[in-house]
Amino acid sequence: MAAPNPIQVQKYLSGIDYPASKDDVVSTAEQEGAPDDVLEALRAIPDGQYDAPTAVSSAVSDAG
């Protein structure tokens, strides 16, 4: 499965405070109503702290 577009992913993370854990990223996307492909991509990123939206986008691209 191809990774979702980074802009699409960030659309569902607009309210998040960085640094954020993987769990924070996934739960924020769920609360924002992200579609299944975005949630699957975020669940596939490595556990850890993400210090900026670009870090999340990079992890999604790497995991995809």
N, C-alpha and C positions, 0 to 999 in steps of 0.2 A: 504494500500500500504506500502510495506517495505521501509524504508529509504535507500537512496543510500549509497554505501560504502564511508566512510570518505575520503579515498584516491581519489576516483572519484570526490568528491566534491572539494577537495583542488586543484585538477588539473585545475579547472576553476577559482581559486582565486589566482593564482600565482603572479599577478601584484598588489595586493591590499596592501595598507598601513594600518597598525593597529595602534591605535584603529580605527575601522570602524563601521559605523551604518548598520542596516539591509538593508537600501536602497542602501548603497555603496556595500554591499556584493551581493545583487541581481543584481544590474546594472553591476558590474564587471563580474559576471558569464554570464550575457546576452552578454556582449561584447566579452567574450572569447568563445562564441558558445556552452554553456552548453546545454545538452539535456533537454527535458521537465521534466523528472523525477527529475533531479537535481534542476531545477528552481522551480518546485512545492515544493520541500523539503525546499529550502531556503526561499520561500515566506511564509512558514508555521512557521518559527522561530519567537520568540517574538521580538517586537520592542526593540531597545536598542543598546548599544555600545558593540562591541566584541573586546577584547584586544589581541586575538591571534587566529591562525587557530584552535587550540584545542577547544576554546570556541565556534566557529561556528560548529565544528563537534559534540560537546556535544549537542548543541541546536538542530541540525538536528536529532540526535538520540532520544532526548527527545520528539520532535514534531512528529516523525515518529511513 
